[in-house]
Amino acid sequence: MPKQAYASFEDEFWYNVSPQDDLPIAGEVDLNIDLDFIYSFFSELSNTQSVRQAKRLIAAKLIKDPSLFDSIRQFLGISDKRAYLDLSYISSRKPHPTEPCSLCGCYPWTLARHPMSYFRRLLSGSQGDAVKAATADMISDYLINQGLYESGDGFSKISKPSLELIYTRLIAPKEYQQKAAKRRGHGCEAALAYVLEQCGADIIPENRASNPMGANDPHMNLEKMMITERQPGVTHAFDILIKNGQRIAVVIQALIHTSDPGQYGVDKSNETVQISEKIDEWNKHNPKSAHIELWGLVDGVGFSENKTDTINKLLRHFSTFIQLKTLYKAPLRLHHLGMIQVKAIKFSEYYDKEDIEFIKELYVPDDVEIISSSNKVDSSWKPVVAGEATVYVLN
């Protein structure tokens, strides 16, 4: 297929887009499961003589090992989110064994979401034996209603190797996909944060690269362009901020979609347009030394599901957009803004000569050298791998 220069930012995005498996995952996706234990459980369950007896067995097993629930729900095709939302609803309607309220303390009309860690704590006895027993009874009844009695009998009739095959080929991929999706977004944020840090940029939060899942998103009041506490309807959250001295110079939104962005992606792109308009208004009424740029960290083939209402709209409102392959665009832009010193850049073999010429025209400042060999690197230059290029910054 003949190549041509990007006709638009949309063309550039799709040329550099990364498939799901190329996007980094923050931390590790834990899919550990004791298949010997679950096989033994299914065998024991199949020997019960009635649903009532099965329910008592399940409750006793859950009290002994609350983590058993996570293994069971996977074999029933229940996601973690569906499980805790279902149990939050049920517990708001189940009487507390000793208090005049529901098991979780919520009224049916004040339903709150309780994560699975909350129910595991109840099963471990954090609120007393009566609550522990009531919780075990509630969850065992839930699992019975989800088909555990019939499914457990079926699973018990197959061999242990077959059960392992079912888990690794049918269950684990789905579980992995669900758990990995969010971590991929945070993994991309960490990759960008690491490049920024290594190039000498001053970023907020400081631990975005080292702890992407735990770092708190900073909030900005876009009327005053100041970091502040979260105020619904007033502040906006950003994934990374870049400081220039004491002021915020760049705000970054990360939108990584490996599957259909859905309504969330549409709403987020609409929010980005609103943020861009507020920043444009600020820049129009303030000196250039106080201007702020809006950057986007955007990647993922999922955007192809709805280009018009998501990525096409987003790209027109970012001062700079960055992808995993084009992380080098961040230090190049900071160099242009006078915030760091990039001395040279060396592109990987992903780009051919024609690509590099076009990238040079768009993004490489005149005082940044494009090199083809690391032999030309001065010893005072620090190499930083940034996507499909290595940038060399002045130490």
C-alpha positions in Angstrom: 0.0 0.0 0.0 1.5 3.4 -1.0 2.3 5.8 1.9 1.3 9.4 2.0 1.8 12.2 4.5 -0.9 12.5 7.2 -3.8 14.5 5.7 -5.1 15.2 9.2 -4.5 14.7 12.8 -7.0 11.8 12.6 -4.7 10.1 10.0 -1.8 10.6 12.4 -3.7 9.1 15.3 -4.7 5.9 13.4 -1.2 5.5 11.9 0.3 5.4 15.4 -2.6 3.7 17.3 -1.7 0.7 19.4 -3.6 -2.5 19.7 -4.8 -3.6 23.1 -1.9 -6.0 23.8 0.7 -3.3 23.1 -0.6 -1.0 25.8 1.1 -1.4 29.1 -0.7 -2.7 32.2 -0.2 -0.9 35.5 0.8 -3.5 38.1 -0.3 -7.1 37.7 -3.7 -8.6 37.1 -4.2 -11.2 39.8 -6.0 -14.3 38.4 -4.7 -16.7 41.0 -7.2 -19.5 41.7 -6.8 -22.7 43.7 -8.3 -25.2 41.1 -7.6 -28.2 43.4 -9.7 -26.5 46.1 -12.5 -25.5 43.8 -12.6 -29.0 42.3 -12.9 -30.4 45.8 -15.6 -27.9 46.6 -17.7 -28.9 43.6 -17.3 -32.6 44.5 -18.5 -32.0 48.0 -21.4 -29.8 46.8 -22.5 -32.6 44.5 -22.8 -35.0 47.4 -25.4 -32.8 49.2 -28.9 -34.2 49.2 -30.9 -31.0 48.9 -30.7 -27.3 48.1 -31.0 -26.5 51.9 -28.1 -28.8 52.7 -26.1 -27.3 49.8 -26.8 -23.8 51.1 -25.5 -24.7 54.6 -22.4 -26.2 53.1 -21.7 -23.0 51.0 -22.3 -20.8 54.0 -19.9 -22.8 56.1 -17.2 -22.8 53.4 -17.6 -19.0 52.9 -17.1 -18.4 56.6 -14.0 -20.6 56.6 -12.5 -18.9 53.5 -14.3 -15.7 52.3 -12.1 -15.6 49.2 -13.9 -18.7 47.9 -16.7 -16.4 46.6 -14.4 -15.0 44.0 -13.5 -18.4 42.6 -17.2 -19.5 42.6 -18.6 -16.4 40.9 -16.1 -16.8 38.0 -17.4 -20.3 37.2 -20.9 -18.9 37.2 -20.0 -16.1 34.8 -20.5 -13.3 37.3 -18.2 -10.3 37.2 -16.9 -8.7 40.3 -18.9 -5.6 39.7 -22.1 -7.4 39.0 -21.6 -9.4 42.2 -21.0 -6.5 44.5 -23.8 -4.4 43.0 -26.2 -7.4 43.4 -25.1 -8.0 47.0 -25.3 -4.2 47.8 -29.0 -4.3 46.7 -29.8 -7.5 48.5 -28.1 -6.5 51.8 -30.0 -3.2 51.9 -33.2 -5.3 52.1 -32.0 -8.1 54.4 -32.7 -7.4 58.1 -29.7 -7.0 60.4 -29.6 -9.9 62.9 -29.3 -7.6 66.0 -30.0 -4.0 65.0 -33.2 -2.4 63.6 -31.8 -1.8 60.2 -30.7 -3.6 57.1 -27.6 -5.9 57.1 -25.4 -3.2 55.5 -27.1 -0.3 57.3 -28.6 1.2 54.2 -32.3 1.8 53.6 -33.7 0.5 50.3 -34.2 4.1 49.3 -30.6 5.1 50.2 -28.9 2.2 48.4 -25.1 2.6 48.4 -22.5 0.6 46.5 -20.4 -1.7 48.7 -17.3 -3.4 47.1 -16.6 -7.1 47.6 -13.9 -6.3 50.1 -16.8 -5.0 52.4 -18.6 -8.3 52.2 -15.4 -10.3 52.7 -14.9 -8.3 55.9 -18.4 -9.2 57.1 -17.7 -12.8 56.4 -14.5 -12.6 58.4 -16.4 -11.5 61.5 -15.5 -7.8 61.5 -19.0 -6.9 62.8 -19.5 -10.0 65.0 -20.6 -13.6 64.6 -24.3 -12.8 64.1 -23.5 -10.5 61.1 -21.0 -13.1 59.8 -23.6 -15.8 59.8 -26.3 -13.6 58.2 -23.8 -12.5 55.5 -22.8 -16.1 54.8 -26.5 -17.0 54.6 -27.2 -14.1 52.2 -24.3 -14.9 49.9 -24.9 -18.6 49.8 -28.6 -17.9 48.9 -27.4 -15.6 46.2 -25.1 -18.2 44.7 -27.8 -20.8 44.8 -30.1 -18.4 42.9 -27.4 -17.9 40.3 -27.4 -21.6 39.6 -24.5 -22.9 41.7 -26.3 -26.0 42.9 -26.9 -27.2 39.3 -23.6 -26.0 37.9 -21.6 -27.4 40.8 -23.1 -30.8 40.1 -22.1 -30.5 36.5 -18.6 -29.3 37.2 -18.1 -32.2 39.6 -18.6 -34.8 36.9 -15.7 -33.6 34.7 -12.1 -34.4 35.3 -9.7 -32.0 37.0 -7.7 -31.4 33.8 -10.9 -30.6 32.0 -11.9 -28.2 34.8 -8.5 -26.5 34.4 -9.0 -26.3 30.6 -12.4 -24.6 31.1 -10.9 -22.1 33.4 -7.8 -21.2 31.4 -9.6 -21.2 28.0 -13.1 -19.8 28.8 -13.2 -18.2 32.2 -9.7 -16.6 32.8 -9.6 -14.6 29.5 -12.9 -12.9 30.3 -11.8 -12.2 33.9 -8.5 -10.9 32.7 -10.0 -8.7 30.1 -12.3 -7.0 32.6 -9.5 -6.5 35.2 -6.9 -5.4 32.6 -9.0 -2.7 30.8 -8.6 -0.1 33.5 -5.1 -1.0 34.3 -4.1 -0.5 30.7 -5.2 3.2 30.9 -3.2 3.7 34.1 -0.3 1.9 32.5 -0.2 4.4 29.6 -0.4 7.3 32.1 2.6 5.8 34.0 4.6 5.5 30.7 4.0 9.2 29.9 4.7 10.2 33.5 8.0 8.3 33.5 9.1 10.0 30.3 8.3 13.4 31.7 10.1 12.7 34.9 13.2 11.4 33.1 13.3 14.5 31.0 13.2 16.8 34.0 9.6 18.0 33.9 7.9 18.9 37.2 4.7 16.9 37.3 1.7 16.4 39.6 1.0 13.9 41.0 4.6 13.1 41.8 3.9 9.4 42.1 2.0 8.9 38.8 4.9 6.9 37.3 5.6 4.8 40.3 2.1 4.2 41.6 -0.3 4.9 38.8 -3.3 3.0 40.4 -2.9 4.8 43.7 -2.0 8.3 42.6 -4.9 10.8 43.1 -6.0 12.9 40.2 -5.4 16.6 40.8 -8.4 19.0 40.4 -8.3 22.4 38.8 -10.5 25.3 39.1 -10.5 26.5 35.4 -11.8 29.9 36.2 -8.7 30.7 38.3 -6.4 28.0 36.9 -5.5 26.9 40.3 -5.2 23.4 41.9 -8.0 23.0 44.5 -10.1 20.5 46.3 -12.7 18.7 44.3 -15.9 20.7 43.9 -18.6 19.0 41.8 -19.6 21.3 38.9 -16.7 23.7 39.6 -13.4 21.7 39.3 -12.1 19.3 36.7 -9.9 16.3 37.3 -6.8 15.8 35.2 -4.4 12.8 35.1 -1.2 14.8 35.0 -0.3 18.4 35.4 3.0 19.9 34.4 4.4 22.9 36.3 6.6 25.7 35.0 8.0 27.2 38.1 5.1 27.9 40.4 2.4 27.9 37.8 0.6 25.1 35.9 1.6 25.2 32.3 0.1 22.0 30.9 -3.0 19.9 31.9 -3.3 16.4 30.5 -6.3 14.2 30.1 -5.8 10.5 29.5 -8.4 8.6 27.4 -7.4 5.1 26.5 -10.1 2.9 24.9 -9.2 -0.7 23.9 -12.9 -1.5 23.3 -16.1 0.5 22.5 -15.8 3.8 24.4 -19.6 3.9 24.7 -21.5 6.8 26.2 -18.6 7.4 28.7 -16.3 8.2 25.8 -18.9 10.5 24.2 -19.5 12.3 27.5 -15.7 12.6 28.2 -15.1 14.1 24.7 -17.9 16.6 25.4 -16.3 17.5 28.7 -12.9 17.9 26.9 -14.5 20.4 24.5 -15.8 22.4 27.5 -12.4 22.3 29.2 -10.7 23.5 26.0 -13.1 26.4 25.7 -12.4 27.5 29.3 -8.6 27.3 28.7 -9.0 29.3 25.4 -10.9 31.9 27.3 -8.2 32.1 30.0 -5.4 32.4 27.4 -7.3 35.1 25.6 -7.4 37.4 28.6 -4.0 36.6 30.1 -0.4 37.3 29.0 1.4 34.6 27.2 3.6 33.9 30.2 0.4 32.6 32.0 -1.0 30.5 29.1 -2.0 26.9 29.7 -2.0 24.1 27.2 -4.4 21.1 27.2 -2.8 17.9 26.1 -4.4 14.5 25.5 -3.0 11.1 26.0 -5.2 9.2 23.7 -4.8 5.7 22.3 -6.6 2.4 21.6 -8.4 0.8 18.7 -11.7 1.1 20.6 -12.0 4.6 19.2 -12.8 3.1 15.8 -16.3 2.2 17.2 -17.3 5.8 17.2 -14.8 8.1 15.6 -17.1 11.1 15.0 -18.3 11.6 18.5 -15.0 10.7 20.3 -11.5 10.8 18.8 -12.2 13.2 15.9 -13.7 15.7 18.2 -11.0 15.3 20.8 -8.0 15.8 18.5 -9.3 19.2 17.4 -9.2 20.5 21.0 -5.8 19.4 22.2 -2.7 21.6 21.9 -0.8 18.4 21.7 -2.0 14.8 21.6 0.3 11.9 22.5 0.1 8.1 22.0 2.1 5.3 23.3 4.2 5.2 20.1 4.6 9.0 20.1 5.5 9.7 23.8 8.5 11.7 22.3 6.0 14.4 21.4 5.8 15.4 25.0 9.4 16.3 25.6 9.6 17.9 22.1 6.7 20.2 23.0 8.2 21.0 26.4 11.4 22.0 24.7 9.5 24.3 22.4 7.9 25.9 25.4 11.4 26.4 27.0 10.7 24.1 29.9 13.4 21.5 29.2 16.3 21.1 26.8 16.1 18.4 24.2 19.4 18.2 22.3 18.6 15.4 19.8 16.2 12.6 18.9 16.7 9.2 17.3 13.7 7.5 15.8 13.2 3.7 15.8 12.8 1.6 12.7 9.0 1.9 13.1 9.4 5.0 11.0 11.0 5.2 7.6 12.7 8.2 6.1 9.5 9.7 4.7 7.8 9.4 8.1 10.6 11.1 9.9 10.6 14.0 7.4 6.9 14.6 8.1 7.3 14.3 11.9 10.2 16.7 11.7 8.1 19.3 9.9 5.3 19.0 12.5 7.0 18.4 15.8 10.8 18.7 15.9 12.1 22.2 16.7 14.8 23.5 14.5 17.4 23.4 17.3 16.8 19.6 18.0 19.1 17.4 16.0 17.7 14.2 14.4 20.4 11.6 14.6 20.6 8.1 13.1 23.3 6.7 15.4 23.9 6.9 19.1 27.6 7.4 18.3 26.8 11.1 17.7 25.5 11.5 21.3 27.4 13.9 23.6 28.2 12.4 27.0 26.3 15.2 28.7 23.1 14.1 27.0 20.7 11.8 28.8 18.9 9.3 26.7 15.2 8.8 27.4 13.2 6.1 25.5 9.9 7.7 24.6 7.7 5.5 22.5 9.2 4.9 19.0 12.1 7.3 19.6 14.8 8.1 22.0 15.2 11.7 23.1 18.4 13.1 24.4 18.0 15.8 27.1 20.6 18.0 28.7 21.4 16.6 32.1 
